[in-house]
Amino acid sequence: MITSPRFITALAIACLTGCGGTQHGVDPTSQPHDLHAPSDSVRTPDPDLDPPPRKHLLAIDWKALKLDTDADALAVWKQIAPTGDDWERKLDEVPGDLPVAHALAVAMLHEGNFVCTTPPVACSKAPPDVPAPADTATLADPCLRRLLAMWSFDQLDAKDLPKLRDSLRTIAAIPPPESQLVASALKALPETDVDGRFELLAIAWKAGQRELVNGLTGGLDEAHLTDAVLKLHVDGALEVLSAEAHRPVYMKAVADEQLVPAARISAINELAAATDKLAPDLHAVLVAATKQKDCAVAAAAARALEIHGDPAFVPKRGASAKPDAMLRSLCILASYESLQRADEVSLFASFLPPRGLELARVVYDPYNEVDTDGDGDPHTERTTDLIDRDLAVLPEIDDLIVALRHCTGVTCTSDDHQFKFTFKSQGAGLVLWKLEVVDRPPCKP
């Protein structure tokens, strides 16, 4: 069949039109879309990028205030009326470029009443924390006032301090658990005012702020450090000094029973370690220390003497027939044996009879419900053993050292154990016949 060129052309046009199809859903009357036209949807503002205008809590004309006296400043404090909920936001509105903040700070620190207390937590050995003020707390609440006082310290400058000496002394005398506010007071005076700082440290030390004061003694000069050791009995000051450069201070520290035992033991060790042969004055100080009330200090002195060739003061069973004297010897022995090397022979055997030590233990188990030993208490289980004299060791030695500081008669108590000693006469003195170690039940609030 012969097809004409005109037919072929018409057929091609028809095919092309069919492939393109018809555009459905397009309104021929609609206008072209404008890419730059605003969207109909409203964009939610980002609070971080577009924060809303801050609403002021205070309607005070700061520039018009006249704060010539504390009374004027306290009247403004009443206008501010801070609470436990809003005090930070309100104080953020106090202008820092005007003398208002200084006047408010001085008046607040002068007025005082910053001791915020809380009852101790039952069964807790840790000191209680200073509580946060309630949201409804007002200017009359000491727990809120202590926070306002700390804000006040940040507003002060050097010209304000001469007016605040008495206030600083009062704050320094606040006992634990307060520490932040006391620290602010102790650091308020410039480092160049060494006498003023020492006075505040002495007040705080007397109030029981030992950890805080120990941490701040490093800023004192040598003369005040010496006074801190010898007059205030501050162990942290002794640590700043050295046994080599301040030997007389260290010698006096050994005999100072108002210093904590750890400081006196450290002084003994440093003085003894500085020489191969003990000088007569140091030997006399150590001999005297073996008679000190604290057993750990006495044991450290005896150990230092033994290491330097004088074993006369090593703890041993005495000839006394009094249980108190025997307990004293055992107390020193326990601390002494904690200083011995693992390869050294225990001295405990000399305190025991030839038959050995009768060791009774009472273990407490709060979950046990069966009275296995017939003592009427299902939570306790008693065992008794006879320990060979040469194999006997002081039981629970770390806890025993603590308990031997707290004895009533022949019973010594720590938080975890009760140790009951039974002595019997043998020869010229007493021997430890029986030792009973009793677990103390956990504290119940």
Protein Blocks (a to p, Z undefined) as FASTA:
>chain_A
ZZdfklmmmmmmmmmmmmnopaehiafkbccddfkbccfbdcdddfklmccddddfbdcd
fklpccfbfklmmmmmmmnopafklmmmmmmmpcfkbcklmmmmmmmmmngombccdddd
ehiabdcddddddfkbcfklmklmmmmmmmmmmmpcfklmmmmmmmmmmmmmpccfbfkl
mmmmmmmpcfklmmlmmmmmmmmmmnopamlmmmmmmmpcfklmmmmmmmnopaklmmmp
cfklmmmmmmmmmmmmkbcfklmmmmmmmmmmmpfbdcfklmmmmmmmmmpmblklmmmm
mmmmmmnopaklgccddfbfbfklmmmmmmmmmmmmmmpcfkbccfklmmpcfkbpcddd
ddddfkbcbdfkonopakbccddddddfklpccehkllmmmmmmmcghjaccdfkbccdd
ddddehjbccdfbdcddddddddZZ
